[in-house]
Structure formats: C-alpha cells, structure tokens
Amino acid sequence: MSGVHNHRRLTDRPATHTAAHRSGALDPGRRLVLNHTTLWQSTMHHMSTYSSCSRKCGKGVMKRAVACVSSGSYSRVLPDASCAALPKPSSQETCVIKRCHKQRKAHWDMGVWSECSVSCGWGVQQRHIQCRQSFGNRSTMVHPQRCASLTRPNATQPCHPRVCSHWEISTNWSTCSRSCGEGVQTREVRCLTADKQHNTACDLDSKPAHERSCNTIPCSPFEDENCKDRRHNCVMVVQARLCVYSYYKTACCASCTQSAQRAKRH
C-alpha cells in the first residue's frame, strides 16, 4: 500500500525584492505570492508498498520505506525534520501467514563399534550410521538428507589390538647331553615383534619345540663293570620275570638290564 500525508507550512516574511524573487529562481515546491508577504511550502510523507512477510509461518514483520517529500510537480526527498509537524506513518507491521507446526528433530544415530578386523597390528573397526527423526519418545529411520545440515559421524576408525609377534628359532640344536642311553638336545626359541623386540604375546600352542630326545641307542651293559651276572641261571630268572625283585636284579644285573631295554624298544 502507498499513500501521502500533506502538510503546508506558512511563513511570514518581509517582502524583499532580491534577485531571486525578481527572477523567480526558487526551490521546487515553493511559491512567492507577490501581493502578500507570505511564502509557503507543502510537504508530505510518501510510503512504498509493504514487503512480503519475513516468515513463512508464525509471527513475522512486513516493512516499507517512509520518506518526507515535497509536493507539487517537482517532488523531491526532504529531511525528516521537514515533516516534523506530521505524524509519521509506521514503517513496519506485524504479519502471521499461518501457524507453524512443531519441528521434529532429526539426528544421526550411531551403532556400536565392531571387533577390530585384525588380531594384531593396524586394522579397522566399523559401525552403522542412521539418520533418525524423533516423534515424542520414539524415533524412526528417515532419508539421510534430513540430517544433511548435521555433521555425519565416522562409520570407520583405525584400531590396533596389540603389536604383532612371532616365534623365531634363534639357535641350532645343541650337542646331545649323552652319547647313549637317551640324552637331550635343546635350542633357543624366542617370541619377537616385527622389529625384533622381545614380546610375550605369541601363541603358546604354535611354539616350536625347544627340546628333543637324542642318542636313544642303549648303552652296552658290559660297559658297566659293576653290572654283571653272578648266577648261572639268569636266563631262567628273566623268563620267570623275577627281575622285579631287587635280589635277582642285582644277581642278574646284565640280563635284567638287557631285558628291560628290549621291553622299552617294543
């Protein structure tokens, strides 16, 4: 809407005959009445149409420009003080297009992190990300575009359960501890990281053997001067399985020892 408010201001002045009066070189909107000593000027407020409401729903404002201008065919904008005697029209009004519906908030919903993709070293964990919209005490999954204005959480992240380690055989088998009669050989087996640092996280079930038997050939019983048969019927003692008794075991030491070694091999 637009409109004008008029105001005419009368000013009594002495009738002086200046060059401006004689030539009529006066500002637009002013007239000199020669048969009186009165000079008058008419002013008014000019209003532009209201703008659109500042909001699409709920209470907003409409604005318009209000200016003080001179009337007549040479209208021009004047300082607000020139229209001080006129009530200035409002430059804005309240407007309500329609009632706003309560906004339902959308949010990103994050699932729990998965197990790390590796048992050692650097791997990846994952989780499900959903855009959900709340409806009172419940929510439902909606299109991700509803959450476009929100920062989307990461669906993956790096993980490092532990330093990777492995078993390493550091030495060869040692010399057998005995030349006969079953000895033992050993070697060093260490749990190391990739950069050769000692570690304790290796799988014990996969550890290589660090000890083994050697020289299982029995030693000759005659090499022991104290282990001899002292009876002539030691063969019968062995057949009768009397070597379990200490008397016969001592009396028939050589025969009983050989019998025991044969039983071990079988």
C-alpha positions, 0 to 999 in steps of 0.5 A, a space after each residue: 500500500 502507498 499513500 501521502 500525508 500533506 502538510 503546508 507550512 506558512 511563513 511570514 516574511 518581509 517582502 524583499 525584492 532580491 534577485 531571486 524573487 525578481 527572477 523567480 529562481 526558487 526551490 521546487 515546491 515553493 511559491 512567492 505570492 507577490 501581493 502578500 508577504 507570505 511564502 509557503 511550502 507543502 510537504 508530505 510523507 510518501 510510503 512504498 508498498 509493504 514487503 512480503 512477510 519475513 516468515 513463512 509461518 508464525 509471527 513475522 514483520 512486513 516493512 516499507 520505506 517512509 520518506 518526507 517529500 515535497 509536493 507539487 510537480 517537482 517532488 523531491 526527498 526532504 529531511 525528516 525534520 521537514 515533516 516534523 509537524 506530521 505524524 509519521 506513518 509506521 514503517 513496519 507491521 506485524 504479519 502471521 501467514 499461518 501457524 507453524 507446526 512443531 519441528 521434529 528433530 532429526 539426528 544421526 544415530 550411531 551403532 556400536 563399534 565392531 571387533 577390530 578386523 585384525 588380531 594384531 597390528 593396524 586394522 579397522 573397526 566399523 559401525 552403522 550410521 542412521 539418520 533418525 527423526 524423533 516423534 515424542 519418545 520414539 524415533 524412526 529411520 528417515 532419508 539421510 538428507 534430513 540430517 544433511 545440515 548435521 555433521 555425519 559421524 565416522 562409520 570407520 576408525 583405525 584400531 590396533 589390538 596389540 603389536 604383532 609377534 612371532 616365534 623365531 628359532 634363534 639357535 641350532 640344536 645343541 650337542 646331545 647331553 649323552 652319547 647313549 642311553 637317551 640324552 637331550 638336545 635343546 635350542 633357543 626359541 624366542 617370541 619377537 615383534 616385527 622389529 625384533 623386540 622381545 614380546 610375550 604375546 605369541 601363541 603358546 600352542 604354535 611354539 616350536 619345540 625347544 627340546 628333543 630326545 637324542 642318542 636313544 641307542 642303549 648303552 652296552 651293559 658290559 660297559 658297566 663293570 659293576 653290572 654283571 651276572 653272578 648266577 648261572 641261571 639268569 636266563 631262567 630268572 628273566 623268563 620267570 620275570 623275577 627281575 622285579 625283585 631287587 635280589 635277582 636284579 642285582 644277581 642278574 644285573 646284565 640280563 635284567 638290564 638287557 631285558 628291560 631295554 628290549 621291553 622299552 624298544 617294543 
